[in-house]
Amino acid sequence: MATSFSVKFDISDEPVEVPGGTLLTDAAEKAGIKINQPCGGQGRCGQCAVQVTSGQVRRRSTIRLSAEDVEDGYALACQTVVEGDLKVVVPPQEKIQQHLTTGQLAADVVVPSGYDYHKDQTIQRIPVTLKQPSMEDQTSDWARLKTAMLQETGLNEILISLPILQKLPTVLREGDWKVSPVLYVENGMEKEGSAEVVDLLPGLIPENIPLWGAAVDIGTTTVKVMLVDLISGEPKGQATEYNAQIARGEDVISRIIFAGKGEGDKTLRSLVLETINELLERACQRGKSCNDTIYKTILSGNSTMIHLLLQIPPSSIRLAPYITVANNIPVMSALEAGLRTHPTGKVICLPGVASYVGSDITAGVLSSGLSETEKITLFLDVGTNGEMVLGSKEWLVTCACSAGPAFEGAGVLHGMRATTGAIDEVWINEETKEAAWRVIGDGKPKGLCGSALISLLAELLMTGVINKSGRFDTSLDTKRVRKGSHGGEYVVSWADETEIDEDIILTEVDIDNLMRAKAAIFAGFSVLGESVGIPLESVEQVLIGGGFGQYINVEKAVQIGLLPDMPWERFQFLGNTSLKGAYLALLDLKNQQEISEIANRMTYIELSADNRFFDAFTSAMFLPHTDMTLFPSVKIGGDK
Amino acid sequence: MATSFSVKFDISDEPVEVPGGTLLTDAAEKAGIKINQPCGGQGRCGQCAVQVTSGQVRRRSTIRLSAEDVEDGYALACQTVVEGDLKVVVPPQEKIQQHLTTGQLAADVVVPSGYDYHKDQTIQRIPVTLKQPSMEDQTSDWARLKTAMLQETGLNEILISLPILQKLPTVLREGDWKVSPVLYVENGMEKEGSAEVVDLLPGLIPENIPLWGAAVDIGTTTVKVMLVDLISGEPKGQATEYNAQIARGEDVISRIIFAGKGEGDKTLRSLVLETINELLERACQRGKSCNDTIYKTILSGNSTMIHLLLQIPPSSIRLAPYITVANNIPVMSALEAGLRTHPTGKVICLPGVASYVGSDITAGVLSSGLSETEKITLFLDVGTNGEMVLGSKEWLVTCACSAGPAFEGAGVLHGMRATTGAIDEVWINEETKEAAWRVIGDGKPKGLCGSALISLLAELLMTGVINKSGRFDTSLDTKRVRKGSHGGEYVVSWADETEIDEDIILTEVDIDNLMRAKAAIFAGFSVLGESVGIPLESVEQVLIGGGFGQYINVEKAVQIGLLPDMPWERFQFLGNTSLKGAYLALLDLKNQQEISEIANRMTYIELSADNRFFDAFTSAMFLPHTDMTLFPSVKIGGDK
């Protein structure tokens, strides 16, 4: 019989006793903790990683964990067995899907080939050895340092700020007149330009010591932070978390309204700062850095998120004529911006285009390659709003349609975000009309996330449970279709199968909301195409960004008329294009400048003032569309 | 019989009852308040001004008060009688000698002829009317404003900071798209340059509404603030106060030592900020302004004062090789500098040259006209240190000799600053060797201020009470010369005549300290002249700046060898040349740039490393000098 060991989880009050050889996931369950296992405990997804801070374990697999992670005690809970008394930290990331390891990051974000820190980077560490002052050379500390740096760099001017002047004499003497200033070279090192000292480090620091920067994507729902070594260009840590503003409104409109009441703007600012600063700290722990040594942060996000972050009143975004206070935000110090990085480090908000086409889109256009391709390309970011860009290296048009948050689960009775317990895929049997589904985390379902809603709508349509208008066929011989308080409804999951002890259903009101959302997005495509005289079928590729994009089933999205009907190979899912764009801008000034050029080049079409949009929207309020010739591949089985 | 009235002074707990027709000075005395009357109550000096905030008075004279002052209730306490129940505010300036009225200011500081706000001033208020946004013109608020400002000004670039962005949408709508931005145009309006928005005011503000700036002179002992309307160029209010740092050390050296201990640097910073901020408020009260509307502040002061103000560690100033951390301080925001002016307003420290030649001297060189004159000129600022500049428009050499604070009353047994109760002039009868003296405020004496020390030393020498070595002739038939615990001493004032109930004396130790101080200064002259091969007699004018300079009796200063022996008409007293220089830089960018050029042009000679200085110092350790041919006009009566 196996010896018994005590396992103490940080988020549980009491340790649990388990026999040796018990899986950490089982030990956690005994302690009342549910660890997310999206892959079903097969050791494939890496989402169940925990940190063993004390005691002996055996890892059956360390897939998706780096050697450093393992050294730090990280272990896959579903693949690791207890071999001694343990202390285990459950990282907060179990709450949401997120990348865990630098290994995974490398798959998503690759250091651009040819990245050259010395040429491309605006943050430069310049070790210099100074001549000691003497009675024959009474030059002041700052003039002495400045002269040496100008000689070393060939720059024309170097500025210093008060906080750095205050530490200057101490650092110079501490390093015995050897010092490594960190410079921010706004316009790059290649030209004869000017720079600002953002930090001073004693001694001559060799180049193999990292120099830190951060890329931050501020989503309405989720905030992502990536820590990057600016010298090698490598991402070294990443962290994701809900935007704490969620508690004050799910979408941008409700946040703008909240910001306008009393000190709502102040509250929202501190909430998102809290999230970002916590993520910076978490990313730094993973990257073995310290947030005080981050010297440059690049931020991307929709225009409302940027306004709220900086407490710039956002109300004009919501009211006609829908304008921002600023699409171009001045470069700030971290202190000014409220970020807990190095206080005199730089914070740069990438430029947006309009109230509903923010820097998440301009950054996305850069990272998607749209602005450099010869192909006619449609770039799409579906979230609360559907933002889209049509164009190529020659031209760019953009619009945003207020699709509403239906595909994020809001405005749908059993809608929810894509977290543990959400059904993310549904299949309906053509004969029996019975449903089968998959749940994130493999537990009992709590509701339906966006990808499930697309699947479900498509399956209901293709199996004839609903018609093109989204109405239920109540003549069908199945208990799953019934009349509810909101009109017709379909039962996806019976109460006894669910976590919430009630039937999970989709109602006609839900369907109506989903149809409005998809119709708004498709109408956006139509207007963009029309405005430049390019029919949708001429689009050579469709690039889909945004967190939600990753989980869309193209076939089903086409079936409901959310995406245009074209060969699947023309679709590409790019993941978080906004964060990738911020990462690219963080590394290379040319990318940052390119994003500004993209913002300037983009022609914005205001849909709320465009009659074509209303026409296109009305035409798209069928499944998949009133004009079936636009969807030749969609053959509706239950068509009557 | 006169009716009796009640007079309540703000600094007294209880009102006093006095008959109608009583002078305010007498009423004050009855209330236990001593109001400073340097001119002896003759209504000439204006130093006894108080503010009658309620009740009826009759002013016999309003000399040195402007019409506005009188309207505000200001009255000369020595010239004003009670005619009703009164409330009276005693301004704190009664503590020290200072200018009181804008009328007096005008005599000191004159708006330079040809001052043109539109061309010369770096702070510009630019009223613009914007096109309202519409669905056809969705330009962001900031882009809309920026475009209009660029058109209006012809500038190339205009930047904005976060605090201004935060108020932008509200101000634009409050002013119905009419707005008056306040710009800081670092390099002037004439060139196509860049600017920064430092404030936004709703509506179109006409040019007759003042635009405020401040000039501040931070002395080791005294801080002076001048409030200036940048449009007319006129000084509108001035205030003076002791530097609150005095409580932590009388001279720069003791302050540097204090700054190095624990949080001493923080303490000193907040003390001087307290002084400056209080003075700004006081000046604004007088100028009918509000310190939040001051958009530019120019600071001058010695290098230690500037370091301490900004909490830049000053210890290297004190230790060989005596260097500053910085002579050129970056332009700061008021928030950063700690000044309570408009938070995004600019604070500019004028550049210094070396540890002991600060911006008080470079500003002084500008305002004295030295840098533009054809004449060989010696500029001198005697305070704790003797800073001096020799030169003309062609060349400038400078040095500082640590004269020590003897002439400010420190290091002298009965020395004191030039405040109420200080003897400021002494005469000795050649026959009887009896002393006569004058006291500031006309009360009983408390001690001897700097000008009295010079007089006394000269009189003692000229009447043969001391010899050229500063030793007393103890053979004289007078009780005033006696042997004390510090060697020989002279009684200036007997205990029963004094406020301090003890004899006010000058000892041989005091004399030694004074001789060291004057010898250091004269040695400075010698080395400066020698270094450029110009004998002192070739100097065509001697310009004396600094608060102390105003009270020096040239004849007596020459007699003791403090000043070189030359015709009196070559000497000029310029008053506070540092504040005047800051005022000129505040008005006109060209002046500010000229001060930078002066700082660059000045050749600094380090005396502590110069053997010529020690030789010259030793030679000057006699009264007036070992080489009497240098002082042909000095005929010592009691010469033996």
HADDOCK unambig.tbl for C-alpha pairs under 7 A between the chains (distance, minus, plus):
assign (segid A and resid 133 and name CA) (segid B and resid 321 and name CA) 6.79 0.50 0.50
assign (segid A and resid 134 and name CA) (segid B and resid 321 and name CA) 5.25 0.50 0.50
assign (segid A and resid 135 and name CA) (segid B and resid 321 and name CA) 4.95 0.50 0.50
assign (segid A and resid 135 and name CA) (segid B and resid 609 and name CA) 6.92 0.50 0.50
assign (segid A and resid 138 and name CA) (segid B and resid 321 and name CA) 6.49 0.50 0.50
assign (segid A and resid 138 and name CA) (segid B and resid 323 and name CA) 5.60 0.50 0.50
assign (segid A and resid 139 and name CA) (segid B and resid 323 and name CA) 6.68 0.50 0.50
assign (segid A and resid 140 and name CA) (segid B and resid 323 and name CA) 5.44 0.50 0.50
assign (segid A and resid 140 and name CA) (segid B and resid 324 and name CA) 4.94 0.50 0.50
assign (segid A and resid 140 and name CA) (segid B and resid 325 and name CA) 5.23 0.50 0.50
assign (segid A and resid 140 and name CA) (segid B and resid 326 and name CA) 5.32 0.50 0.50
assign (segid A and resid 140 and name CA) (segid B and resid 327 and name CA) 6.72 0.50 0.50
assign (segid A and resid 141 and name CA) (segid B and resid 324 and name CA) 6.61 0.50 0.50
assign (segid A and resid 141 and name CA) (segid B and resid 325 and name CA) 4.65 0.50 0.50
assign (segid A and resid 141 and name CA) (segid B and resid 326 and name CA) 6.11 0.50 0.50
assign (segid A and resid 142 and name CA) (segid B and resid 325 and name CA) 5.90 0.50 0.50
assign (segid A and resid 142 and name CA) (segid B and resid 326 and name CA) 5.21 0.50 0.50
assign (segid A and resid 143 and name CA) (segid B and resid 326 and name CA) 6.85 0.50 0.50
assign (segid A and resid 160 and name CA) (segid B and resid 330 and name CA) 6.63 0.50 0.50
assign (segid A and resid 161 and name CA) (segid B and resid 330 and name CA) 6.36 0.50 0.50
assign (segid A and resid 165 and name CA) (segid B and resid 312 and name CA) 6.54 0.50 0.50
assign (segid A and resid 166 and name CA) (segid B and resid 311 and name CA) 6.45 0.50 0.50
assign (segid A and resid 166 and name CA) (segid B and resid 312 and name CA) 4.43 0.50 0.50
assign (segid A and resid 166 and name CA) (segid B and resid 313 and name CA) 6.49 0.50 0.50
assign (segid A and resid 169 and name CA) (segid B and resid 313 and name CA) 6.97 0.50 0.50
assign (segid A and resid 169 and name CA) (segid B and resid 325 and name CA) 6.23 0.50 0.50
assign (segid A and resid 311 and name CA) (segid B and resid 166 and name CA) 6.47 0.50 0.50
assign (segid A and resid 312 and name CA) (segid B and resid 165 and name CA) 6.56 0.50 0.50
assign (segid A and resid 312 and name CA) (segid B and resid 166 and name CA) 4.45 0.50 0.50
assign (segid A and resid 313 and name CA) (segid B and resid 166 and name CA) 6.52 0.50 0.50
assign (segid A and resid 321 and name CA) (segid B and resid 133 and name CA) 6.83 0.50 0.50
assign (segid A and resid 321 and name CA) (segid B and resid 134 and name CA) 5.28 0.50 0.50
assign (segid A and resid 321 and name CA) (segid B and resid 135 and name CA) 4.94 0.50 0.50
assign (segid A and resid 321 and name CA) (segid B and resid 138 and name CA) 6.52 0.50 0.50
assign (segid A and resid 323 and name CA) (segid B and resid 138 and name CA) 5.64 0.50 0.50
assign (segid A and resid 323 and name CA) (segid B and resid 139 and name CA) 6.70 0.50 0.50
assign (segid A and resid 323 and name CA) (segid B and resid 140 and name CA) 5.44 0.50 0.50
assign (segid A and resid 324 and name CA) (segid B and resid 140 and name CA) 4.96 0.50 0.50
assign (segid A and resid 324 and name CA) (segid B and resid 141 and name CA) 6.63 0.50 0.50
assign (segid A and resid 325 and name CA) (segid B and resid 140 and name CA) 5.25 0.50 0.50
assign (segid A and resid 325 and name CA) (segid B and resid 141 and name CA) 4.67 0.50 0.50
assign (segid A and resid 325 and name CA) (segid B and resid 142 and name CA) 5.92 0.50 0.50
assign (segid A and resid 325 and name CA) (segid B and resid 169 and name CA) 6.24 0.50 0.50
assign (segid A and resid 326 and name CA) (segid B and resid 140 and name CA) 5.33 0.50 0.50
assign (segid A and resid 326 and name CA) (segid B and resid 141 and name CA) 6.12 0.50 0.50
assign (segid A and resid 326 and name CA) (segid B and resid 142 and name CA) 5.23 0.50 0.50
assign (segid A and resid 326 and name CA) (segid B and resid 143 and name CA) 6.86 0.50 0.50
assign (segid A and resid 327 and name CA) (segid B and resid 140 and name CA) 6.74 0.50 0.50
assign (segid A and resid 330 and name CA) (segid B and resid 160 and name CA) 6.64 0.50 0.50
assign (segid A and resid 330 and name CA) (segid B and resid 161 and name CA) 6.36 0.50 0.50
